[in-house]
């Protein structure tokens, strides 16, 4: 009995480790999306301030 319960415990630990790895991977992808979005917004703000990029500040 002790051997089978310890084996079951190891299998359970392995499953938990895999679940944690997947959760970390999902979080990593989410953080990368946020950083990419923030980077894009920073580029847009810079373009607006400098007049270069999406919005050109043309004044006569």
NORBELGI-V367253 format. One record per pair of residues at least 6 apart in sequence whose C-alpha atoms are under 6 Angstrom apart, sorted by the first residue. I is the first residue (numbers start at 0). GAP is how many residues later the second one is. If there is no record, write none. Layout:
# NORBELGI-V367253
i=I gap=GAP
i=I gap=GAP
This chain:
# NORBELGI-V367253
i=46 gap=6
i=47 gap=7
i=50 gap=6
